[in-house]
Amino acid sequence: MKAPRRHLSVLAALGSVALLLGACSTATAPAPAIESTPAATAPDSAKAGPRTAIPAGLEKFYTQDLDWKSCGGALLCTELSVPMDYAKPSGDTLTLALNKRPGNKDAAGSLLVNPGGPGASGLETVREAVPNMFGKELQDGFDIIGFDPRGVGSSTPVKCETPAEQDAGRTEQFDPSTDAGLEQMREASAEYAALCAERTGAALGFVDTVSAARDLDVMRAVLGDLKLNYLGYSYGTALGANYAQLFPRNVGRMVLDGALDPTLDNDEITMGQAIGFENEIRAYMQDCLDSGDCPFTGELEDALGQLRGLLAEVEAQPLVGSDGRSVPIIDFVNGFIVPLYDNSTWPMLTEALRNVMAGNVDDIQYFADLTAGREPDGSYTGNGTAAFSAVNCLDYPMDADVATMRAGARDLVQAAPTIGKYLAYGAVGCQDWKHPATGKPGKLTAEGAAPIVVIGTTGDPATPYAWSQALAEQLSSASLVTFEGHGHTAYGRSNGCIADAVESYFLDGTVPADGLTC
């Protein structure tokens, strides 16, 4: 069984499911536009026109040279340096890893791509997914640039657990509905936070989304582009919207696909995703029943009751894969959710659940491994789980008050009776984090930015359509494009109408009409 590895989907949190954007998200406080100084200028681009001013004190970063080297096939790879703390640019630095799929000789500059997360690798996306997702003219018309944001993958990474420790952590199971279980969960979370602080060092306090957005402007400059051309999926929409807020005059052509609403706090994000996935589970189950080849029976509510009963059985008694590894409820739900991100993989979910009902959990375990980055040999690629925790703990103030979390858990179960309970108590993961949150919810307007395209999918479970509507309304220059369908994000997996709108915008500058529906 194989599933497309595009936007990472979900990552196991300690005691509760954590949905990446390609599933949990970050929203950060609106920041003022950064004023530049004419003291120095970025390199010219043959395509760019006039030089751009550099923020004061950052000259050595904006004027550094890139040393591109072949790294497989047509790909080129390089690294660049950015300040760890933009408030102290003369201090420690971080390394960012980039790769490039060059366009043709007439390419119009660079197009940076972020696949989501936080924690997903842009290097992997450009290496593996772009040839199938992007139209040929778009691939020819730009140098497609992948990057791992600060804290992620091949850039200076957040480091938390060894592969053995990560395997062990995924087998832990707590019942946070009890005081004893909640305390066990908190102790495990505190141990994890201490590992991250010890093994990552000072950089752990600087992997927030606003800092990562400032990195984008350094990339833009050293790539030789006057304006930033950018395609961000899911969490990548938060990164792009924050860039537009900080550097509105440097926005070129920007598409934000599967957007999140930056005004929402962590609890509101969690509730929105709980409802989104509950709705998608219902849609999946009805499709399964209509197929005539479904392991669940009866009417929709009957089948949903059977599914909830199956989850309850796993919760009571973790399953064991053929390799001997335990699959407790949180790892099971992480795997169960993955095929819900793309309705083309719903048949895989049906097969996996049929096998579970026959006593074989291997397919669900495969999906859970996919989201965690675990390879068959027991190694882990990337550091998605660690980066996810680190970015979200900085971007969101979270309230771990017991009474507040218990009330939130009740609300989640009422709103999403199948999936809600497994999304509760997420604030515990940041309760003992070494670095306090620096972000907070707030509107992002990007006044003065060039036209920005926001895409929302009506049946998106991870970034509900209302979030794209909200971001498009906030951004002063946004056009909203709607894909009527199921699954998470649209460009590269939906239809020709979306592809034409995105590619005409990037290639010709044709801004799709606000309200276009595909």
C-alpha positions as CSV (number, residue, x, y, z in Angstrom):
1,M,0.0,0.0,0.0
2,K,1.4,3.4,-1.0
3,A,0.2,6.9,-0.4
4,P,1.5,10.1,-1.9
5,R,4.0,11.8,0.4
6,R,3.1,15.4,-0.2
7,H,2.1,17.6,2.6
8,L,2.9,15.9,5.9
9,S,-0.4,15.2,7.6
10,V,-0.4,14.5,11.3
11,L,2.2,14.1,14.0
12,A,1.9,12.2,17.2
13,A,1.9,14.5,20.2
14,L,2.3,13.3,23.8
15,G,-1.1,12.0,24.7
16,S,-3.2,13.8,22.0
17,V,-3.3,13.9,18.2
18,A,-1.6,16.9,16.7
19,L,-2.8,17.9,13.3
20,L,-0.3,19.4,10.9
21,L,-1.3,22.1,8.5
22,G,-0.7,19.7,6.4
23,A,-2.0,19.8,10.0
24,C,-1.8,22.0,13.1
25,S,-1.0,25.6,12.4
26,T,0.5,28.8,13.7
27,A,-0.9,32.2,13.7
28,T,1.4,35.0,14.9
29,A,0.9,38.5,16.1
30,P,0.6,41.1,13.3
31,A,4.0,42.7,12.9
32,P,4.7,46.2,11.5
33,A,6.1,46.4,8.0
34,I,9.9,46.4,8.2
35,E,11.5,49.7,7.1
36,S,14.6,49.4,5.0
37,T,17.7,51.6,5.0
38,P,19.4,52.7,1.8
39,A,22.8,52.0,3.5
40,A,23.2,48.9,1.3
41,T,21.5,47.1,-1.5
42,A,20.8,43.5,-2.5
43,P,22.4,42.0,-5.6
44,D,20.7,42.8,-9.0
45,S,18.8,40.1,-10.8
46,A,18.7,40.1,-14.5
47,K,15.0,39.9,-14.2
48,A,14.6,42.2,-11.2
49,G,15.2,45.7,-12.2
50,P,16.3,48.2,-9.5
51,R,18.1,47.1,-6.4
52,T,16.3,46.7,-3.2
53,A,17.1,48.3,0.2
54,I,18.4,46.1,3.0
55,P,17.2,46.3,6.6
56,A,19.8,48.0,8.8
57,G,22.4,45.7,10.3
58,L,21.7,42.8,8.0
59,E,24.0,43.7,5.1
60,K,26.3,40.6,5.4
61,F,23.3,38.3,5.2
62,Y,21.5,40.0,2.3
63,T,24.7,40.2,0.2
64,Q,26.1,36.7,0.8
65,D,26.9,34.6,-2.3
66,L,25.3,31.2,-2.9
67,D,27.4,28.2,-3.9
68,W,25.1,25.9,-5.9
69,K,26.2,22.3,-6.3
70,S,24.6,19.3,-8.1
71,C,22.6,17.1,-5.7
72,G,21.0,14.6,-7.9
73,G,19.5,14.8,-11.4
74,A,18.6,18.3,-12.4
75,L,18.6,19.5,-8.7
76,L,21.1,22.0,-7.3
77,C,21.6,22.5,-3.6
78,T,23.1,25.2,-1.4
79,E,23.1,26.7,2.1
80,L,22.8,30.3,3.4
81,S,23.3,31.9,6.8
82,V,20.7,33.9,8.7
83,P,20.8,35.5,12.2
84,M,19.5,33.3,15.0
85,D,18.0,36.4,16.6
86,Y,17.1,39.2,14.2
87,A,17.3,41.6,17.2
88,K,21.0,40.7,17.5
89,P,22.2,40.2,14.0
90,S,25.9,40.2,15.1
91,G,25.3,37.2,17.3
92,D,24.9,33.5,16.5
93,T,23.7,32.3,13.1
94,L,21.6,29.5,11.7
95,T,22.0,27.6,8.4
96,L,19.2,27.2,6.0
97,A,19.3,24.5,3.3
98,L,17.9,25.2,-0.2
99,N,17.5,23.3,-3.4
100,K,16.6,24.4,-6.9
101,R,14.9,22.8,-9.9
102,P,16.1,25.3,-12.6
103,G,13.7,26.6,-15.1
104,N,14.6,27.3,-18.7
105,K,16.9,30.1,-19.9
106,D,14.0,32.6,-19.9
107,A,12.9,31.8,-16.4
108,A,11.4,34.8,-14.7
109,G,13.3,34.4,-11.4
110,S,12.6,32.2,-8.4
111,L,9.4,30.6,-7.0
112,L,9.8,29.5,-3.4
113,V,7.6,26.6,-2.2
114,N,6.6,25.7,1.4
115,P,4.6,22.4,1.9
116,G,3.2,23.1,5.3
117,G,3.8,21.7,8.7
118,P,5.2,23.3,10.7
119,G,8.0,20.8,10.2
120,A,7.5,19.6,6.6
121,S,10.5,19.7,4.3
122,G,10.5,22.0,1.2
123,L,13.6,20.2,0.0
124,E,11.7,17.0,-0.2
125,T,8.7,18.6,-1.9
126,V,10.9,20.1,-4.7
127,R,12.9,16.9,-5.0
128,E,9.9,14.5,-5.2
129,A,6.6,16.2,-5.6
130,V,7.0,19.2,-7.9
131,P,7.4,17.3,-11.1
132,N,4.0,15.7,-10.7
133,M,2.2,18.6,-9.0
134,F,3.3,21.6,-11.1
135,G,2.5,22.2,-14.7
136,K,5.4,22.0,-17.2
137,E,5.2,25.6,-18.2
138,L,5.4,26.7,-14.5
139,Q,8.4,24.4,-14.0
140,D,10.1,26.0,-17.0
141,G,9.0,29.5,-16.2
142,F,10.7,29.7,-12.8
143,D,13.6,28.3,-10.8
144,I,11.5,26.3,-8.3
145,I,13.2,26.7,-4.9
146,G,12.7,24.4,-1.9
147,F,13.9,25.2,1.5
148,D,13.7,23.7,5.0
149,P,12.7,26.6,7.4
150,R,14.8,27.3,10.5
151,G,14.5,24.4,12.9
152,V,13.5,21.9,10.2
153,G,15.3,19.0,8.5
154,S,18.5,19.9,6.7
155,S,18.5,23.4,8.1
156,T,19.7,24.0,11.6
157,P,17.3,21.6,13.2
158,V,15.4,21.2,16.4
159,K,16.7,18.1,18.1
160,C,14.7,16.2,20.6
161,E,14.6,12.3,20.6
162,T,16.7,9.6,19.1
163,P,14.9,7.1,16.8
164,A,14.7,4.6,19.7
165,E,13.3,7.2,22.0
166,Q,10.8,8.3,19.4
167,D,9.7,4.7,18.9
168,A,9.2,4.3,22.6
169,G,7.3,7.6,22.9
170,R,4.9,6.5,20.3
171,T,3.9,3.5,22.3
172,E,3.0,5.4,25.4
173,Q,-0.6,5.8,26.3
174,F,-2.3,8.1,28.8
175,D,-5.8,8.7,29.9
176,P,-5.9,12.5,30.4
177,S,-9.6,12.4,31.4
178,T,-8.3,11.1,34.8
179,D,-6.1,13.2,37.2
180,A,-3.5,10.4,37.3
181,G,-3.4,10.1,33.5
182,L,-3.1,13.8,33.0
183,E,-0.2,14.0,35.4
184,Q,1.6,11.1,33.6
185,M,1.0,13.0,30.4
186,R,2.4,16.2,31.8
187,E,5.5,14.4,33.2
188,A,6.2,12.8,29.9
189,S,5.7,16.2,28.1
190,A,8.1,17.9,30.6
191,E,10.8,15.2,29.9
192,Y,10.4,15.7,26.2
193,A,10.6,19.5,26.5
194,A,13.8,19.1,28.6
195,L,15.4,16.9,25.9
196,C,14.5,19.4,23.2
197,A,16.1,22.3,25.2
198,E,19.2,20.3,26.0
199,R,19.8,18.9,22.5
200,T,18.9,22.0,20.5
201,G,20.3,24.7,22.6
202,A,19.6,28.4,22.2
203,A,18.2,28.0,18.7
204,L,15.0,26.4,20.2
205,G,13.8,29.9,21.2
206,F,14.0,31.3,17.7
207,V,12.1,28.9,15.4
208,D,9.0,31.0,15.4
209,T,7.1,31.9,12.3
210,V,7.9,35.6,12.3
211,S,11.6,34.8,12.3
212,A,11.1,32.2,9.5
213,A,9.2,34.9,7.5
214,R,12.2,37.2,7.9
215,D,14.4,34.5,6.5
216,L,12.3,34.5,3.4
217,D,13.4,38.0,2.6
218,V,17.1,37.1,3.0
219,M,16.4,34.2,0.5
220,R,14.7,36.5,-1.9
221,A,17.6,38.9,-1.9
222,V,20.4,36.4,-2.2
223,L,18.5,34.6,-5.0
224,G,18.6,37.9,-6.8
225,D,14.9,38.7,-6.9
226,L,13.4,42.1,-6.5
227,K,10.1,40.6,-5.3
228,L,9.3,37.3,-3.6
229,N,7.3,34.8,-5.6
230,Y,5.9,32.2,-3.2
231,L,3.5,29.2,-3.0
232,G,2.6,28.2,0.5
233,Y,0.4,25.3,1.4
234,S,-1.4,24.9,4.7
235,Y,1.0,26.1,7.5
236,G,2.9,27.7,4.6
237,T,0.1,30.2,4.3
238,A,0.9,31.5,7.8
239,L,4.5,31.8,6.7
240,G,3.6,33.7,3.5
241,A,1.0,35.9,5.2
242,N,3.5,36.9,7.9
243,Y,6.0,37.7,5.2
244,A,3.5,39.9,3.4
245,Q,2.7,41.7,6.7
246,L,6.4,42.3,7.3
247,F,7.5,43.1,3.8
248,P,4.4,44.2,1.8
249,R,6.5,46.1,-0.8
250,N,8.5,43.0,-1.5
251,V,5.6,40.7,-2.4
252,G,5.6,39.5,-5.9
253,R,3.2,36.8,-6.9
254,M,2.0,34.9,-3.9
255,V,-0.5,31.9,-3.6
256,L,-1.7,30.8,-0.2
257,D,-3.4,27.4,-0.6
258,G,-5.4,25.9,2.3
259,A,-5.1,29.0,4.5
260,L,-5.5,29.4,8.2
261,D,-7.1,32.4,9.9
262,P,-4.4,34.3,11.9
263,T,-6.9,35.7,14.3
264,L,-7.7,32.3,15.9
265,D,-6.1,31.1,19.1
266,N,-4.9,27.5,19.7
267,D,-8.3,26.3,21.1
268,E,-10.2,27.8,18.2
269,I,-7.8,26.1,15.7
270,T,-8.3,22.8,17.5
271,M,-12.0,23.1,17.5
272,G,-12.1,24.1,13.8
273,Q,-10.0,21.1,12.9
274,A,-12.1,18.7,15.0
275,I,-15.2,19.8,13.3
276,G,-13.5,19.7,9.9
277,F,-12.3,16.1,10.4
278,E,-15.6,15.0,11.8
279,N,-17.3,16.3,8.7
280,E,-14.8,14.6,6.5
281,I,-15.2,11.3,8.4
282,R,-18.9,11.5,7.7
283,A,-18.3,12.2,4.0
284,Y,-15.8,9.3,3.8
285,M,-18.2,6.9,5.6
286,Q,-21.1,7.8,3.3
287,D,-18.9,7.2,0.3
288,C,-17.7,3.9,1.7
289,L,-21.3,2.8,2.3
290,D,-22.3,3.9,-1.2
291,S,-19.5,1.9,-2.7
292,G,-21.0,-1.4,-1.9
293,D,-17.6,-2.6,-0.7
294,C,-17.5,-1.2,2.9
295,P,-16.6,-3.1,6.1
296,F,-19.2,-1.0,7.9
297,T,-22.9,-1.6,7.5
298,G,-26.3,0.0,7.9
299,E,-27.2,3.7,7.6
300,L,-24.6,6.5,8.2
301,E,-25.1,6.8,11.9
302,D,-24.9,3.0,12.3
303,A,-21.6,2.9,10.5
304,L,-20.2,5.8,12.5
305,G,-21.2,4.0,15.7
306,Q,-19.3,1.0,14.5
307,L,-16.2,3.1,13.8
308,R,-16.4,4.7,17.2
309,G,-16.7,1.2,18.7
310,L,-13.5,0.2,16.8
311,L,-11.6,3.2,18.2
312,A,-12.8,2.4,21.7
313,E,-11.5,-1.2,21.3
314,V,-8.1,0.1,20.3
315,E,-8.1,2.6,23.2
316,A,-8.9,-0.2,25.6
317,Q,-6.3,-2.6,24.1
318,P,-3.5,-1.3,21.8
319,L,-3.0,-3.4,18.6
320,V,0.4,-4.9,17.7
321,G,1.9,-4.7,14.2
322,S,3.5,-7.6,12.4
323,D,6.9,-6.2,13.4
324,G,6.0,-6.4,17.1
325,R,5.5,-2.7,17.6
326,S,2.5,-1.6,19.7
327,V,0.0,0.7,18.1
328,P,-1.9,2.5,20.9
329,I,-4.9,4.8,20.2
330,I,-3.0,8.0,19.5
331,D,-0.7,6.4,17.0
332,F,-3.7,4.6,15.5
333,V,-5.7,7.8,15.1
334,N,-2.6,9.6,13.6
335,G,-2.6,6.8,11.0
336,F,-6.4,6.8,10.5
337,I,-6.4,10.5,9.7
338,V,-3.8,10.4,6.9
339,P,-6.0,9.2,4.1
340,L,-8.6,11.8,5.0
341,Y,-6.3,14.5,3.6
342,D,-7.0,13.4,0.0
343,N,-10.3,11.8,-1.0
344,S,-8.4,9.9,-3.7
345,T,-6.9,7.8,-0.9
346,W,-10.2,7.0,0.8
347,P,-10.1,3.5,-0.7
348,M,-6.8,3.0,1.1
349,L,-8.5,3.9,4.3
350,T,-11.3,1.4,3.6
351,E,-8.8,-1.4,3.0
352,A,-6.8,-0.4,6.1
353,L,-9.9,-0.5,8.3
354,R,-11.1,-3.8,6.8
355,N,-7.7,-5.3,7.7
356,V,-7.9,-3.9,11.2
357,M,-11.2,-5.5,11.7
358,A,-9.5,-8.8,10.6
359,G,-6.8,-8.3,13.1
360,N,-4.1,-6.7,11.0
361,V,-3.0,-3.1,11.9
362,D,0.0,-2.9,9.5
363,D,-1.7,-0.4,7.0
364,I,-2.7,2.0,9.8
365,Q,0.8,1.7,11.2
366,Y,2.3,2.5,7.8
367,F,0.3,5.7,7.7
368,A,1.3,6.6,11.2
369,D,5.0,5.9,10.3
370,L,4.6,8.1,7.2
371,T,3.5,11.1,9.2
372,A,6.3,10.6,11.8
373,G,8.9,10.1,9.1
374,R,9.8,6.6,10.2
375,E,11.5,4.3,7.6
376,P,11.2,0.5,7.5
377,D,14.7,0.2,8.9
378,G,13.7,2.1,12.1
379,S,15.4,5.4,11.2
380,Y,13.5,8.6,11.0
381,T,13.9,11.1,8.1
382,G,13.6,14.8,9.0
383,N,12.5,16.0,12.4
384,G,8.9,16.8,11.8
385,T,7.6,15.9,15.3
386,A,10.2,18.0,17.0
387,A,9.9,21.0,14.7
388,F,6.1,20.9,15.0
389,S,6.2,21.1,18.8
390,A,8.9,23.8,18.8
391,V,7.2,26.1,16.4
392,N,3.7,25.8,17.9
393,C,4.9,26.3,21.4
394,L,6.5,29.6,20.4
395,D,3.7,30.8,18.1
396,Y,0.7,30.1,20.4
397,P,0.1,31.0,24.0
398,M,-1.6,27.9,25.5
399,D,-3.6,27.5,28.6
400,A,-2.8,24.3,30.4
401,D,-5.1,25.0,33.4
402,V,-6.8,21.7,34.2
403,A,-10.3,23.0,34.5
404,T,-10.0,24.9,31.2
405,M,-8.6,21.8,29.4
406,R,-11.3,19.6,30.8
407,A,-14.0,22.0,29.6
408,G,-12.3,22.1,26.2
409,A,-12.3,18.3,26.0
410,R,-16.0,18.2,26.7
411,D,-16.7,20.8,24.0
412,L,-14.6,18.8,21.5
413,V,-16.4,15.6,22.2
414,Q,-19.8,17.3,21.8
415,A,-18.8,19.0,18.5
416,A,-16.9,16.0,17.1
417,P,-18.0,12.7,18.7
418,T,-15.7,10.5,16.6
419,I,-12.5,12.4,16.6
420,G,-12.8,15.2,19.2
421,K,-11.5,13.4,22.3
422,Y,-8.3,12.6,20.6
423,L,-7.5,16.3,20.0
424,A,-7.9,17.4,23.6
425,Y,-5.3,18.4,26.1
426,G,-2.8,19.6,23.5
427,A,-1.7,22.5,25.7
428,V,0.1,20.1,28.0
429,G,2.8,19.7,25.4
430,C,3.9,23.3,25.8
431,Q,3.3,23.6,29.6
432,D,6.9,23.0,30.5
433,W,8.5,24.3,27.3
434,K,11.7,26.2,28.1
435,H,10.8,29.2,25.9
436,P,7.6,31.1,26.4
437,A,5.4,31.9,23.4
438,T,6.2,35.0,21.5
439,G,3.2,35.0,19.1
440,K,-0.4,35.8,19.6
441,P,-3.4,35.8,17.3
442,G,-4.2,38.9,15.3
443,K,-5.2,40.2,11.8
444,L,-2.7,40.3,9.0
445,T,-3.6,42.9,6.4
446,A,-0.3,43.4,4.4
447,E,-1.3,46.9,3.3
448,G,0.5,47.9,0.1
449,A,1.2,44.4,-1.1
450,A,0.7,43.3,-4.7
451,P,-2.3,41.0,-5.4
452,I,-2.2,37.8,-3.3
453,V,-4.3,34.7,-4.2
454,V,-5.9,32.7,-1.4
455,I,-7.3,29.3,-2.2
456,G,-9.8,27.4,0.0
457,T,-11.3,24.0,-0.4
458,T,-14.9,23.6,0.7
459,G,-14.3,20.1,2.2
460,D,-10.8,20.7,3.6
461,P,-10.6,19.0,7.0
462,A,-7.3,20.4,8.2
463,T,-7.8,24.1,7.2
464,P,-11.5,24.6,7.0
465,Y,-12.8,26.7,4.1
466,A,-13.9,29.5,6.5
467,W,-10.3,30.1,7.4
468,S,-9.4,30.9,3.8
469,Q,-12.4,33.2,3.6
470,A,-11.2,35.0,6.7
471,L,-7.6,35.4,5.5
472,A,-8.7,36.6,2.1
473,E,-10.9,39.2,3.8
474,Q,-8.1,40.4,6.0
475,L,-5.4,40.7,3.4
476,S,-5.9,44.1,1.7
477,S,-5.0,42.8,-1.8
478,A,-6.3,39.2,-1.8
479,S,-8.5,37.4,-4.3
480,L,-10.3,34.2,-3.0
481,V,-10.4,31.2,-5.2
482,T,-12.7,28.3,-4.1
483,F,-12.3,24.6,-5.0
484,E,-15.5,22.7,-4.4
485,G,-14.3,19.3,-3.3
486,H,-12.8,17.2,-0.5
487,G,-9.3,17.0,0.8
488,H,-6.6,19.3,2.1
489,T,-5.4,22.1,-0.3
490,A,-6.1,22.3,-4.0
491,Y,-3.2,23.1,-6.4
492,G,-1.6,19.9,-7.7
493,R,-4.4,17.6,-6.6
494,S,-7.8,19.1,-7.7
495,N,-8.7,20.1,-11.3
496,G,-7.7,22.1,-14.4
497,C,-9.6,25.2,-13.2
498,I,-7.4,25.5,-10.2
499,A,-4.3,24.7,-12.2
500,D,-5.1,27.3,-14.8
501,A,-5.8,30.0,-12.2
502,V,-2.6,29.4,-10.3
503,E,-0.3,29.0,-13.3
504,S,-1.7,31.9,-15.3
505,Y,-1.2,34.1,-12.2
506,F,2.4,33.0,-11.7
507,L,3.4,33.0,-15.4
508,D,1.4,35.9,-16.8
509,G,0.4,37.9,-13.7
510,T,-3.3,37.3,-14.4
511,V,-5.0,37.7,-11.1
512,P,-8.0,35.4,-10.8
513,A,-11.3,37.1,-10.2
514,D,-12.1,37.4,-6.5
515,G,-14.8,34.7,-5.9
516,L,-13.7,32.4,-8.7
517,T,-15.2,28.9,-8.0
518,C,-13.7,25.7,-9.5
